[in-house]
C-alpha cells in the first residue's frame, strides 16, 4: 500500500485502521500498521487516537472528533451553550454527555470531557453538519443543553450566570424538564 493508493481509496479526511483494512484486504495487517506509522512520521497522515487518523488537520472539526472518540455521546454543556450563543464564555474543552463512564481525552485537536448521564436523560440532540467538513456530529438542542448544564453541574442558583435565553423554546424546555429531577425546573 502506497500513500497514493490510500488517498485514492479513502475519500474522507478522518479514517480508522479498520477503514484501511476494508480497502486493502489483501495486505497484511502488520504491514498496514507499519505503513500508517511511516505515513504519520512523514506528516502525510496524523494519528490523534489509537487507530484513528486524518489526512488534513485543518479540515477537522473538534466537535466532530468529540462525537467520534467516545460513543454514544453528544456535544452539550458549556460547549453547546457557547455554540448557540447562550453563554459568552469560550470553553477550554469540548464538553460532551455520554451514557457510559465519565472520561477525558487529550489530543492535537484539544481536550474532550465526557460526563455520564442517566440513560433516561440521554435525548434531545440532533445531527448537525460540521462547519469545516462534510461530516456530522451529535449536538444537544438549546433547551437540552441548558438542562444538562443545570443538572450535571449541580447548580443551585442561576442568578450569577450570564445566560442569553431569548431564543430558547420555552414549551420545549418545559417538556424536556419533565424528565429531570424536581429541583431542575425550579431553577
C-alpha positions in Angstrom: 0.0 0.0 0.0 1.4 3.3 -1.0 0.2 6.7 0.2 -1.3 7.5 -3.2 -3.2 4.1 -3.1 -4.5 5.1 0.4 -5.5 8.6 -0.7 -7.2 7.3 -3.8 -9.3 4.7 -1.9 -10.3 6.8 1.1 -12.4 9.8 0.1 -12.9 11.0 3.7 -10.5 13.1 5.8 -10.9 11.1 9.1 -10.4 7.3 9.0 -9.6 4.4 11.2 -7.3 1.4 10.9 -10.4 -0.8 10.2 -11.3 1.5 7.3 -7.9 0.9 5.7 -8.3 -2.8 6.2 -11.6 -2.8 4.3 -10.0 -1.2 1.3 -6.8 -3.3 1.4 -8.0 -6.8 2.4 -5.1 -8.5 0.6 -2.5 -6.6 2.7 -1.0 -8.0 5.9 -2.4 -6.1 8.9 1.1 -5.8 10.4 2.4 -4.2 7.1 -0.6 -1.7 7.1 0.3 -0.7 10.7 3.9 -0.1 9.7 2.9 1.9 6.6 0.5 4.1 8.6 3.2 4.7 11.2 5.6 5.7 8.4 3.0 8.0 6.8 2.4 9.6 10.2 6.2 10.1 10.8 6.4 11.9 7.4 3.3 14.1 8.2 1.2 12.6 5.4 -1.4 11.3 7.9 -2.0 12.4 11.5 -2.7 10.0 14.3 -4.9 11.5 17.0 -6.1 8.4 18.9 -5.1 4.8 18.8 -6.0 3.6 15.3 -7.7 6.9 14.3 -6.1 9.1 11.6 -6.8 12.1 9.4 -5.2 13.5 6.3 -5.6 17.2 6.9 -5.8 18.6 10.4 -7.3 21.9 9.2 -10.4 20.0 7.9 -11.2 18.5 11.3 -13.9 20.0 13.5 -13.2 19.3 17.2 -17.0 18.9 17.7 -17.0 16.1 15.1 -14.0 14.4 16.7 -15.7 14.6 20.1 -18.7 12.7 18.8 -16.4 10.1 17.2 -13.9 9.4 20.0 -16.4 8.0 22.6 -19.8 6.7 21.8 -22.6 7.1 22.5 -22.2 10.8 23.1 -23.4 14.3 22.1 -22.0 17.8 22.4 -23.6 19.6 25.3 -23.0 21.6 28.4 -20.7 24.7 28.1 -19.7 23.8 24.5 -23.2 23.7 23.2 -24.3 26.7 25.2 -21.4 28.7 23.6 -22.2 27.3 20.2 -25.8 28.6 20.4 -24.7 32.0 21.9 -26.4 31.3 25.3 -23.2 31.9 27.2 -20.4 34.3 26.2 -17.6 32.2 27.7 -15.5 30.0 25.4 -15.0 26.6 26.9 -11.4 25.3 27.2 -12.5 21.8 26.3 -15.2 20.1 24.2 -17.8 19.0 26.7 -20.0 16.0 25.8 -22.6 13.9 27.5 -22.5 10.1 27.4 -24.3 7.1 29.0 -21.1 5.3 29.7 -18.2 6.1 32.0 -17.1 9.7 32.6 -13.8 10.1 30.6 -11.2 12.6 29.4 -9.2 12.6 26.2 -6.5 14.9 25.1 -5.1 15.0 21.5 -3.9 17.6 18.9 -7.5 18.8 18.5 -7.9 19.7 22.1 -9.3 18.3 25.4 -12.5 16.3 25.4 -14.6 15.8 28.5 -17.3 13.2 28.6 -19.8 13.4 31.5 -22.0 10.5 32.3 -25.8 11.0 32.4 -28.6 8.5 33.2 -29.9 6.6 30.1 -33.4 8.1 30.7 -31.9 11.6 30.2 -29.9 10.7 27.0 -32.2 12.5 24.5 -32.8 15.9 23.0 -29.9 16.1 20.5 -29.7 16.2 16.7 -27.2 15.6 14.0 -25.5 18.8 12.8 -23.3 19.3 9.8 -19.7 20.3 10.6 -18.6 23.8 9.5 -15.3 22.6 8.2 -16.0 19.2 6.7 -18.8 17.1 5.1 -19.3 15.1 8.3 -22.0 15.4 11.0 -21.9 15.3 14.8 -24.4 15.0 17.6 -25.4 18.3 19.3 -27.8 18.9 22.1 -30.7 21.2 21.3 -30.5 24.5 23.1 -33.1 23.6 25.7 -31.5 20.2 26.4 -28.0 21.8 26.7 -29.3 24.2 29.4 -31.0 21.4 31.3 -27.8 19.2 31.1 -25.8 22.1 32.3 -28.1 22.8 35.3 -28.3 19.1 36.2 -24.7 17.8 35.6 -23.0 20.9 37.1 -25.4 20.6 40.1 -26.4 24.3 40.1 -28.5 25.6 42.9 -28.9 29.1 41.5 -28.7 30.8 38.1 -28.8 34.4 39.3 -25.0 34.8 38.8 -24.9 33.2 35.3 -24.8 35.3 32.2 -27.3 33.4 30.1 -29.0 34.7 26.9 -32.3 32.8 27.0 -34.1 34.9 24.4 -34.2 32.3 21.6 -35.0 29.3 23.9 -38.2 27.5 23.1 -39.9 27.6 26.5 -42.5 25.0 25.6 -39.8 22.5 24.5 -37.8 23.4 27.6 -40.7 22.6 29.9 -41.3 19.3 28.0 -37.7 18.2 28.4 -37.6 19.4 32.0 -40.3 16.9 33.0 -37.7 14.1 32.7 -35.3 15.8 35.1 -35.4 15.7 38.9 -37.9 18.1 40.5 -35.2 20.7 41.5 -34.1 21.4 37.9 -37.2 23.1 36.6 -37.4 25.2 39.8 -34.1 26.9 38.8 
